């Protein structure tokens, strides 16, 4: 929860930050791209590599289990 003290602290902090050295066109382009991503969450593609790794590991574990069972006969 934001208190008035927090708001005042942010105001003081913002005055200490350096000024943005971008032209208006570039700043607007960056802001537009950032607004497009707000609220979307991460891409589902981030699960592809872990999914492949999981399948490889599970396949290897299955192979090991089969080999151990064959060795026990």
QUIWORA-V29717 format. One record per residue. RES is the residue in one letter. SS is DSSP state (alpha for helix, beta for strand, coil for the rest). OMEGA is omega in degrees with one decimal (NA if undefined). BURIAL is b if it has 24 or more other ideal C-beta (glycine too) atoms within 12 Angstrom, else e. Layout:
res ss omega burial
RES SS OMEGA BURIAL
RES SS OMEGA BURIAL
This chain:
res ss omega burial
X coil -178.5 e
X coil 177.1 e
X coil 179.0 e
X alpha 177.6 e
X alpha 177.5 e
X alpha 179.9 e
X alpha 178.5 e
X alpha 178.9 e
X alpha 177.7 e
X alpha 177.3 e
X alpha 178.5 e
X alpha -179.7 e
X alpha -177.8 e
X alpha 177.3 e
X alpha -179.0 e
X alpha -179.9 e
X coil 177.4 e
X coil 179.2 e
X coil 177.9 e
X coil -177.8 e
X coil 176.7 e
X coil 174.0 e
X coil -173.7 e
X alpha -179.0 e
X alpha 179.9 e
X alpha 179.5 e
X alpha 179.0 e
X alpha 178.8 e
X alpha 178.1 e
X alpha -180.0 e
X alpha 179.7 e
X alpha 179.4 e
X alpha 178.7 e
X alpha 179.4 e
X alpha 179.0 e
X alpha -176.4 e
X alpha -175.9 e
X coil 175.8 e
X coil -177.8 e
X coil -177.3 e
X coil -178.0 e
X coil -178.7 e
X coil 176.4 e
X coil 179.1 e
X coil -178.8 e
X alpha 179.7 e
X alpha -175.8 e
X alpha -177.9 e
X alpha 176.6 e
X alpha 177.8 e
X alpha 178.0 e
X alpha 179.2 e
X alpha 178.6 e
X alpha 178.9 e
X alpha 179.1 e
X alpha -179.0 e
X alpha 178.9 e
X alpha 176.2 e
X alpha 178.6 e
X alpha 179.0 e
X alpha 178.5 e
X alpha 179.1 e
X alpha 179.3 e
X alpha 179.7 e
X alpha 178.4 e
X alpha -179.9 e
X alpha 179.0 e
X alpha 178.7 e
X alpha 177.1 e
X alpha -179.5 e
X alpha -178.6 e
X alpha -178.7 e
X coil NA e
